[in-house]
Amino acid sequence: MLSGKDSQFLTYLSTATDAGRIPWQPTAADDQFTASLRGKYNVVVGTSREGAWLRMSNEQDQVMLFITNMDDPTDRVERILNAARRIALNVDTAIDEIIQEE
């Protein structure tokens, strides 16, 4: 179950990602994306057989928070993952390039 603070964090990540304020990047792993926050925290979102997940770690690479999509009934983890993918892989730019009339 999510704490109130965890829920606030997911809302922040969702809102900031949608506003383009979080610089998501692809990782070496398939379908995982990472962002550095405040220069000392790292957030990774990804997917597994069980669904989307989000992990926050500190400078020592210790896992501080791990949330699965099943932990959040509002599907924010899944929405953050999808938005992070679009940003990290430049999906909108690729679509624009494909549909651009010559």
C-alpha positions, -999 to 999 in steps of 0.1 A, spaced: 0 0 0 12 35 -8 19 60 18 6 96 14 42 107 6 46 79 -20 13 91 -36 26 127 -36 58 116 -53 40 97 -80 18 128 -87 49 150 -88 66 126 -113 36 123 -135 30 161 -135 66 170 -140 71 144 -167 40 156 -186 54 192 -184 88 181 -198 107 189 -166 122 154 -161 149 144 -185 142 107 -190 169 87 -207 169 51 -219 190 26 -200 209 -4 -214 180 -26 -204 150 -30 -227 120 -9 -218 136 8 -188 141 46 -185 160 66 -159 162 102 -146 184 119 -121 166 141 -96 183 168 -75 217 154 -86 216 127 -60 185 105 -65 179 82 -94 145 71 -106 141 42 -130 108 30 -145 104 -2 -163 81 -31 -169 81 -68 -161 57 -97 -164 38 -83 -135 35 -48 -150 51 -14 -146 73 -6 -117 92 24 -104 124 24 -83 141 53 -65 177 50 -52 202 72 -35 238 82 -43 250 49 -28 226 30 -52 205 18 -23 169 12 -32 148 37 -12 114 31 -28 100 5 -51 64 8 -64 46 -15 -88 16 -6 -108 -4 -30 -86 4 -8 -56 -13 22 -72 -49 19 -82 -47 50 -103 -21 36 -127 3 65 -123 33 42 -126 21 29 -160 14 65 -171 49 76 -160 65 47 -178 46 55 -210 55 92 -208 91 85 -200 94 62 -230 80 89 -253 106 114 -239 136 91 -238 131 77 -273 120 109 -289 87 93 -301 71 126 -311 101 137 -332 101 103 -349 64 106 -357 68 141 -370 97 129 -392 76 100 -406 45 120 -414 62 151 -426 52 158 -462 81 161 -486 
